[in-house]
């Protein structure tokens, strides 16, 4: 077995089949610090192998969760390459690795044009960023890319440990696995609405998806999958909601999650969507329900 194959297998074993994607666990709210540490420890005990910290996170968001747990992987999901220069990212990675060897995974992405004035030539800029990380000795096996299109997926295969795509379907997962091949980690994010009533579930899902359906990186990805502009109006058509969100009773939700594994995902990063603002939301009771239905 090659060193690369060994590293891939080790990473897959570390993150396991299920993780939690959360904005709340990276909250800057001082009043939530104790709750966040307790929640991280509980997630580890519930059997989740990784936590993905959303919305342009850096290592300082990950450190408290690593310190509160003993084995769970903590990842940025995603750290924008426009957020800081690669030498600063490399220095932060080195510090984290020195303090907590093997516990931190660097997720990188190009974000969106409307999010930063620096946005330009996203693929070439990601290549240059990875070149700089290589020069600073940040190992490829400890970074993943937010890849939606074929070129970025190929880069995830060739220059990283794999891909952590956001707002994708099981069909995208199957296509991504074909491009990545069997070795690299494929860890898509999937939103979960723990609501069996279709009208209520749809309202919650659409309220959350509306902002994402205004971002061309996501809509272009969905158009490649066969959706149309009509599917993006009003927070999303029924078929779009069904493809992007696991909702319903426990059996239906479990079946949607299983569909991503069947399509080729090694790990699914599950995001609870419950109608509340996600930024200071630490939905521990929902995470417990999620753990129950997964076991």
C-alpha positions in Angstrom: 0.0 0.0 0.0 1.4 3.4 -1.0 1.9 6.3 1.5 -0.9 8.2 -0.3 -3.3 5.3 -0.1 -2.5 4.8 3.6 -3.1 8.5 4.3 -6.4 8.4 2.4 -7.6 5.3 4.4 -6.5 6.9 7.7 -8.4 10.1 7.0 -11.6 8.2 6.0 -11.3 6.1 9.2 -10.8 9.3 11.3 -13.8 11.2 10.0 -16.1 8.1 9.8 -19.4 8.0 7.9 -21.1 10.9 9.5 -20.2 14.4 10.6 -21.9 17.7 11.6 -21.7 20.8 9.5 -22.4 23.9 11.7 -22.2 27.7 11.7 -23.2 27.8 15.4 -20.2 25.9 16.6 -17.9 28.6 15.3 -19.9 31.4 17.0 -18.1 34.5 18.3 -20.8 34.8 21.0 -18.9 34.7 24.3 -22.1 33.5 26.1 -22.1 30.4 24.0 -18.4 29.3 24.5 -19.2 26.8 27.3 -22.2 25.5 25.4 -20.1 25.0 22.3 -17.4 23.1 24.1 -20.0 20.8 25.8 -21.8 20.3 22.5 -18.6 19.3 20.7 -17.8 16.7 23.5 -21.4 15.4 23.2 -21.2 15.1 19.4 -18.0 13.0 19.8 -19.8 10.7 22.3 -22.8 10.5 19.9 -20.5 8.9 17.3 -20.0 11.8 14.8 -16.5 11.6 13.4 -16.0 15.2 12.3 -17.3 18.7 12.7 -17.2 21.0 9.8 -17.2 24.7 10.7 -18.9 26.8 8.1 -18.7 30.3 6.7 -15.0 31.3 6.1 -13.6 29.7 9.2 -10.0 29.8 10.4 -8.0 27.7 12.8 -8.9 29.8 15.8 -12.5 28.6 15.5 -11.4 25.0 15.4 -9.1 25.1 18.4 -11.7 25.2 21.2 -13.6 22.2 19.7 -10.4 20.2 19.4 -9.5 21.0 23.0 -13.0 19.9 24.2 -12.7 16.5 22.5 -10.3 13.7 22.3 -10.4 12.2 18.8 -13.0 13.9 16.6 -11.7 15.7 13.5 -12.4 19.4 13.3 -12.4 20.9 9.8 -12.9 24.3 8.2 -15.8 24.0 5.8 -14.8 26.2 4.1 -11.8 28.6 4.7 -11.9 31.1 1.8 -8.6 31.5 0.0 -9.4 35.3 -0.3 -9.7 35.5 3.5 -6.0 35.5 4.2 -2.7 35.0 2.5 -1.4 31.4 2.2 1.6 32.0 4.4 -0.7 33.0 7.2 -2.9 29.9 6.7 0.2 27.7 6.6 1.5 29.2 9.9 -1.9 28.6 11.5 -1.9 25.1 10.2 1.6 24.4 11.6 0.6 25.8 15.0 -2.5 23.6 15.1 -0.6 20.5 14.0 2.0 21.1 16.6 -0.5 21.4 19.4 -3.0 18.8 18.2 -1.4 16.4 15.7 -3.8 14.9 13.2 -6.9 16.5 14.6 -7.4 19.4 12.2 -8.4 19.2 8.5 -8.0 22.3 6.3 -11.0 22.8 4.0 -10.4 25.4 1.3 -12.7 27.1 -1.2 -12.9 30.0 -3.6 -16.2 31.4 -2.1 -18.3 33.6 -4.3 -17.7 36.8 -6.4 -20.3 38.7 -4.4 -18.6 37.9 -1.2 -15.3 39.6 -1.9 -13.8 42.2 -4.2 -10.7 40.0 -4.6 -12.5 37.3 -6.4 -10.9 36.6 -9.8 -9.8 33.5 -11.9 -10.9 31.1 -9.1 -9.3 28.0 -10.5 -5.9 29.6 -11.2 -6.1 31.3 -7.8 -6.7 28.0 -6.1 -3.8 26.5 -7.9 -1.5 29.3 -6.8 -2.7 29.0 -3.3 -2.0 25.3 -3.2 1.5 26.0 -4.7 2.1 28.3 -1.8 0.9 25.8 0.8 3.1 23.2 -0.8 6.1 25.5 -0.4 5.2 26.0 3.2 5.0 22.3 3.8 1.2 22.0 4.4 0.6 18.4 3.4 -1.9 17.7 0.7 -3.3 14.8 2.8 -4.5 17.3 5.4 -6.5 19.6 3.1 -9.7 19.2 1.1 -11.3 21.5 -1.5 -14.9 22.7 -1.9 -15.2 21.4 -5.4 -18.4 21.6 -7.5 -17.2 21.5 -11.1 -15.1 18.9 -12.9 -11.8 21.0 -12.9 -11.9 21.7 -9.2 -12.8 18.1 -8.5 -9.7 17.0 -10.5 -7.7 19.5 -8.4 -9.1 17.9 -5.3 -8.0 14.5 -6.5 -4.5 15.6 -7.6 -3.6 18.3 -5.0 -5.6 17.5 -1.9 -7.0 14.6 0.1 -10.4 15.0 -1.6 -13.5 17.1 -1.7 -16.0 18.7 0.6 -18.8 20.0 -1.7 -21.6 22.1 -0.4 -25.2 22.2 -1.6 -25.1 19.1 -3.8 -27.3 16.2 -4.7 -26.7 12.4 -4.6 -26.3 12.6 -8.4 -23.5 15.1 -8.0 -21.9 12.8 -5.5 -21.9 10.0 -8.1 -20.3 12.2 -10.7 -17.7 13.5 -8.2 -16.8 10.0 -7.2 -16.2 9.1 -10.9 -13.8 12.0 -11.2 -12.1 11.5 -7.9 -11.6 7.8 -8.3 -11.9 5.4 -5.3 -9.1 6.8 -3.1 -9.7 10.5 -2.2 -12.2 11.5 0.5 -15.6 12.6 -0.7 -17.5 14.3 2.1 -20.6 16.2 0.8 -22.7 18.5 3.0 -26.4 17.6 3.3 -29.1 19.7 5.0 -31.5 18.0 7.3 -35.0 19.2 8.3 -36.4 17.1 11.1 -40.0 17.7 10.1 -42.5 15.2 8.6 -45.1 17.7 7.5 -44.4 18.6 3.8 -45.6 22.2 4.0 -43.7 22.9 7.2 -40.5 21.2 5.9 -40.8 23.1 2.6 -41.2 26.4 4.4 -38.1 25.8 6.6 -36.0 24.6 3.7 -36.9 27.4 1.3 -36.3 30.0 4.0 -32.7 28.7 4.2 -32.0 28.0 0.6 -33.1 31.3 -0.9 -29.8 33.0 -0.3 -27.8 30.1 -1.8 -30.0 30.1 -4.9 -28.8 33.6 -5.7 -25.1 32.5 -6.0 -24.0 31.5 -9.5 -21.4 29.0 -8.3 -24.3 26.9 -6.8 -26.9 27.5 -9.5 -24.4 26.7 -12.3 -23.6 23.5 -10.6 -27.3 22.7 -10.3 -27.9 23.6 -13.9 -25.3 21.1 -14.9 -27.3 18.5 -13.0 -30.4 19.1 -15.1 -32.3 21.7 -13.0 -33.6 24.8 -14.7 -33.9 28.5 -13.7 -37.5 27.8 -12.8 -36.3 25.4 -10.1 -34.6 28.4 -8.3 -37.6 30.6 -7.8 -39.4 31.0 -4.6 -36.7 29.3 -2.6 -36.7 26.2 -4.8 -39.1 23.9 -6.5 -40.3 20.7 -4.8 -37.9 18.5 -6.8 -35.0 20.8 -5.9 -35.9 20.7 -2.2 -36.2 16.9 -2.3 -32.7 16.6 -4.0 -30.9 19.1 -1.7 -32.6 18.5 1.7 -33.3 15.4 3.7 -36.7 15.9 5.3 -39.5 13.8 6.6 -39.8 11.0 9.2 -36.7 9.1 10.4 -36.9 6.5 7.8 -37.2 9.0 4.9 -34.3 11.1 6.3 -32.1 8.0 6.8 -32.9 6.9 3.2 -31.8 10.2 1.8 -28.5 10.1 3.7 -28.0 6.5 2.7 -28.4 7.6 -1.0 -25.4 9.8 -0.7 -23.3 6.9 0.6 -24.7 4.7 -2.1 -23.6 7.3 -4.7 -20.0 7.2 -3.5 -19.7 9.5 -0.5 -17.3 8.3 2.2 -18.6 10.7 4.8 -21.7 13.0 4.9 -21.6 16.3 6.8 -25.1 16.8 8.1 -26.4 20.3 8.7 -29.6 20.8 10.8 -31.9 23.4 9.4 -34.7 24.3 11.7 -35.9 27.8 10.8 -33.7 29.6 13.3 -30.7 31.7 12.4 -27.8 29.2 12.1 -25.1 31.6 13.4 -25.7 31.2 17.1 -27.7 28.0 16.9 -26.4 25.0 18.7 -29.3 22.5 18.2 -28.2 19.8 20.6 -31.6 18.0 20.8 -31.7 17.8 17.0 -28.2 16.4 16.9 -29.3 13.7 19.4 -32.3 12.8 17.2 -30.0 12.6 14.2 -27.6 10.3 16.0 -30.5 8.1 17.0 -31.8 7.7 13.4 -28.3 6.9 12.1 -28.0 4.0 14.6 
